[in-house]
């Protein structure tokens, strides 16, 4: 059975696969490429890895490292390397309008993006059993 970890990120639930790291002796999260296959919150904001290079729209903290985690717009999610970009330039407005109007085709279809290669599934509810 494949191990996974669930994260609820501002209304989007991600199931992240875990891989065993021989060196540390721990199960660690295996993230997909959130830049090439964007994942969004219901409000249309991008979910990104903290360690991604900052975009041209970013406002970096003076003591930062030049990554998303150093940006004033980025909201870090505790316990993971993921966070949400709050910059309006990267927001998907059409998605926000569809959700507000209730016109989504099928809520069971990946509501948070198409990063299905590593982010296993995006659902409306966290399953009752969590596998760690």
C-alpha positions as CSV (number, residue, x, y, z in Angstrom):
1,X,0.0,0.0,0.0
2,X,1.4,3.4,-1.0
3,X,1.9,5.9,1.9
4,X,0.4,9.3,1.6
5,X,-0.1,12.4,3.7
6,X,-3.1,14.8,3.4
7,X,-2.9,18.6,3.6
8,X,-5.8,21.0,3.7
9,X,-4.6,24.2,2.2
10,X,-7.1,27.1,2.3
11,X,-10.0,24.9,1.0
12,X,-8.0,22.6,-1.3
13,X,-7.1,19.1,-0.1
14,X,-4.0,17.5,-1.5
15,X,-2.9,13.9,-1.1
16,X,0.9,13.9,-1.3
17,X,2.8,10.6,-1.8
18,X,5.5,9.7,0.7
19,X,8.8,8.1,-0.2
20,X,11.3,6.5,2.2
21,X,14.6,8.3,2.5
22,X,17.3,5.9,3.3
23,X,19.7,8.6,4.5
24,X,17.4,10.1,7.1
25,X,15.4,6.9,7.8
26,X,12.2,8.8,7.4
27,X,9.2,8.9,5.1
28,X,9.3,12.3,3.3
29,X,6.8,14.0,1.0
30,X,7.4,13.8,-2.8
31,X,6.1,16.9,-4.4
32,X,5.0,17.4,-8.0
33,X,6.2,20.3,-10.1
34,X,3.7,23.0,-9.0
35,X,5.1,25.4,-11.6
36,X,4.4,23.3,-14.7
37,X,1.2,21.8,-13.4
38,X,-0.4,24.6,-11.2
39,X,-2.7,23.8,-8.3
40,X,-5.1,26.4,-7.0
41,X,-7.2,27.1,-4.0
42,X,-11.0,27.6,-4.4
43,X,-10.2,31.4,-4.4
44,X,-8.0,31.0,-7.4
45,X,-4.7,31.4,-5.6
46,X,-1.7,29.3,-6.6
47,X,-0.3,26.7,-4.3
48,X,3.5,26.6,-4.6
49,X,6.6,25.0,-3.0
50,X,8.4,27.3,-0.6
51,X,11.7,26.7,-2.3
52,X,10.6,27.7,-5.8
53,X,12.4,30.7,-7.2
54,X,10.5,33.9,-6.6
55,X,8.5,35.3,-9.6
56,X,8.9,38.8,-11.1
57,X,5.7,39.8,-9.2
58,X,7.2,39.0,-5.8
59,X,8.1,41.5,-3.0
60,X,11.0,39.8,-1.3
61,X,11.9,40.3,2.4
62,X,15.4,42.0,2.8
63,X,16.7,38.9,4.7
64,X,15.2,36.4,2.2
65,X,16.7,33.8,0.0
66,X,15.0,34.8,-3.3
67,X,12.4,32.0,-3.2
68,X,8.7,32.0,-2.7
69,X,9.2,31.6,1.1
70,X,10.9,35.0,1.1
71,X,8.0,36.8,-0.6
72,X,5.6,39.1,1.3
73,X,2.7,37.6,-0.6
74,X,3.5,34.0,0.2
75,X,1.5,32.3,3.1
76,X,3.4,29.3,4.4
77,X,1.4,26.2,5.4
78,X,2.8,24.8,8.7
79,X,4.3,21.3,8.6
80,X,4.9,21.2,4.9
81,X,7.0,22.9,2.1
82,X,3.8,24.2,0.5
83,X,2.2,27.6,0.7
84,X,-0.2,29.9,-1.1
85,X,0.8,32.9,-3.2
86,X,-1.5,35.8,-2.4
87,X,-0.3,38.0,-5.3
88,X,-3.3,39.1,-7.5
89,X,-1.1,38.8,-10.6
90,X,-1.1,35.0,-10.3
91,X,-4.7,34.6,-9.2
92,X,-7.1,32.7,-11.6
93,X,-10.2,34.9,-11.6
94,X,-12.3,32.7,-13.8
95,X,-12.1,29.8,-11.3
96,X,-13.2,32.1,-8.5
97,X,-16.2,33.2,-10.5
98,X,-17.2,29.6,-11.4
99,X,-17.0,28.6,-7.7
100,X,-19.1,31.6,-6.6
101,X,-21.8,31.0,-9.2
102,X,-21.9,27.2,-8.4
103,X,-21.3,26.3,-12.1
104,X,-18.6,23.8,-11.5
105,X,-19.2,20.7,-13.7
106,X,-18.3,17.9,-11.3
107,X,-16.9,18.7,-7.8
108,X,-15.4,15.2,-7.8
109,X,-13.1,16.1,-10.7
110,X,-9.8,17.4,-9.6
111,X,-11.0,20.8,-8.3
112,X,-7.6,22.1,-7.5
113,X,-5.6,21.7,-10.7
114,X,-4.1,19.1,-12.9
115,X,-1.0,18.1,-11.0
116,X,-2.1,14.4,-11.0
117,X,1.3,13.0,-11.6
118,X,2.4,13.3,-8.0
119,X,-0.4,15.1,-6.2
120,X,-2.5,12.0,-6.2
121,X,-6.0,13.5,-5.8
122,X,-7.7,16.7,-4.8
123,X,-11.0,16.2,-3.0
124,X,-13.6,18.2,-1.2
125,X,-13.3,16.2,2.1
126,X,-10.4,14.6,3.9
127,X,-11.0,10.9,4.0
128,X,-11.7,9.5,7.4
129,X,-8.6,7.3,7.4
130,X,-5.3,9.0,7.0
131,X,-2.3,6.9,6.1
132,X,1.1,8.0,7.3
